[in-house]
Amino acid sequence: MTTTADDLISLVKGFNPKTNAKLLRCAYEYGERMHEGQTRHSGEPYFTHPVAVAAILAQQQLDDATIITALLHDTIEDTPASYSEVEAKFGTEVAELVDGVTKLTNLQLTSTETKQAENFRKLFMAMSKDLRVILVKLADRLHNMRTIKAMRFEKQAQKARETMDIFAPLAGRMGMQWMREELEDLAFRVLNPDARASIIRRFITLQRETGDVIQRITNDMRKELGKAGIEAEVFGRAKKPYSIWRKMEEKEQSFSRLSDIYGFRIIVGSEEDCYRTLGAIHQRWRAVPGRFKDYISQPKSNGYRSIHTTVSGRDGKRVEVQIRTRQMHDVAESGVAAHWSYRDGVRSENPFAVDPVKWISTLTEQFDAEEDHESFLEAVKLEMYTDKVFCFTPKGEVIKLPRGATPIDFAYAIHTRIGSACVGAKVDGLRVPLWTRLKNGQSVEIITAEGQTPQATWLDIATTGKAKTAVRRSLRELDRERFIKLGHELARSAFEHVGKRATDKVLQTVARNMRLKDTDTLMEKLGSAELTGREVVEAVYPDLRGREGDAIDRKRAVIGLEPGQSFDRAACCEPLPGERIVGITFRGKGVTLHAIDCDKLSAYEDQPERWLDLRWHDGSHPTVYDATLDLTIGNDRGVLGRICTLIGEADANIADLTFIERKPDFFRLLMRIEFRDASHLHRLMMTLEADSDVAQISRHRDRGTTQSRPDPAKVTP
């Protein structure tokens, strides 16, 4: 049955007698006219959908602008209507809301993580402008899920996944728990209909065996509250199928072993009565340890207030009980939307309704600093999908954190400076490891030290988006400083190798020639091995390219190849001139050179026709053949710089550098260095081994790979 304009106006007047009925009717008629001739998948007139969305929002007792937006939310996108026309007829406020909903609709949400992260970012941007945009979008999604059966199955599954991944948790984060539960259950019906049907059948069987448990427990609670002189409304219900399914999955229990499948809500007249009710319930039924939460004294960030407890009811069945006042209940039902709600004919001045501007700013501020999609999505999900714990500073201030948070999260929640300088923590006066999971009510003291910097391991310890973001940012800055410092050493060594100096002016010229922002960026890229020393030198001294005296041409480096055969060196053994080699032929790829003792040659033992007897050309080769050294060096000021200098003085070039381990007293690193031949390699290793700060040195060969390593150019003899 279609809701008429009169029906909708009557519904709105029920909670807002001062509504602009004329404007509501005008919006209804305008939307109906714009959508004329359009139909839904079910064959119904399309306008039945905007009307249903408006009715959902009216049931939430929202303001006229939001309800009118619902009636018009598809007009700019799907009809001849324009922004300017909507603005002229219904005002700028409505036009901007409709435009905001249109932009959200056009996001084309997908399940891929990169797209999902970008959509969350855009979602928050739209929300930050006016939260009512997302209220309309949530109501739009709710009605679409209620009528999803008319779509083809593939489309149903896509919409259901979007709903489960994005819209349902978003509704929950906004405090609209009823909407979250219904969206989850509607999506569950599509994604796992057999599991849902099974749970419903078990509920029916349980009711047949035990009778109406909910009514009996409700009557018992009313009786106990009556004895205590407390006026209260008591409501009971079985939990939604998806909620039951999630508990079964999390606890790895069958339906028959789940105990807390019933929930009861007690609404009283005052905050004092909430605590009196708690006492009466606990006096009559045994409380379940660890299942008590006081969200009245410690409200959630979306304004939610209530007392939660779980007790053992009839026949040992556990039941969940929520105790709150009527005003708290309004916020619990509407969440952030309570800011725009009406009650008793006037705009609600609910003291518990959170300011939507402040709420969205706290939700988005920590995500703005995330640069990559994966980190952003991780931060969003951490904030949207988790419950909270409440801990105290030594001064008694309350810090809200997600369940599973650690002292690292606590430190960053106080201040980024405190988090970055954290070296330890005390919980309830006792020193604990930084990976300790905090619990409700604990007192946490953060121990700091001057000069401390965030550690990479903290990314595995932290759980909040804010902490992870701050640690990543700090590590990036520290890496940048380290890479810049290392880049200067590599640049000095590379220029000295060709008899030049790496002056500021020379480096500025290189940066300009390479179209880089500044010399720091150049040094960072050189230090992180994105650029090689040779590339930097050749950017300003191109005439030095290939100058190696009378060195053997790379095209003549190997003897024994057929005319036209190209070669490259195997990455597993990195053979150098002067070492015994063998060639393995590959159809269409030329020949790969292996050292004669390479383990990987055993893979070709049964293919002798592919083996070539090769040898390096005698004489002086250019410094272009790379090999990797595994070094352990002291972690002292200037050590790495001195190592780089020794390499440069030996006429070798550093092509790449990777840190394997960083300890307080030593570094372990892999250095890929360009040599002339094997003798050149051995001379440098002897030089480095003689240095007092080199604890260990060996040639590193990647035994796990057989891929070839191309030289600066694939060469043809």
Beta strands, then each sheet from edge to edge (+ up, - down):
strand 1: 232-238
strand 2: 262-268
strand 3: 286-287
strand 4: 293-294
strand 5: 307-312
strand 6: 318-325
strand 7: 342-343
strand 8: 346-347
strand 9: 388-392
strand 10: 398-402
strand 11: 422-427
strand 12: 430-432
strand 13: 444-448
strand 14: 558-559
strand 15: 567-570
strand 16: 581-586
strand 17: 590-595
strand 18: 611-616
strand 19: 625-634
strand 20: 653-662
strand 21: 666-675
strand 22: 694-700
strand 23: 708-709
sheet 1: 1+ 2- 6- 5+ 3-
sheet 2: 1+ 2- 6- 5+ 4-
sheet 3: 7+ 8-
sheet 4: 9+ 10-
sheet 5: 12+ 11- 13+
sheet 6: 14+ 18- 16+ 17- 15- 23+
sheet 7: 20+ 21- 19+ 22-
end
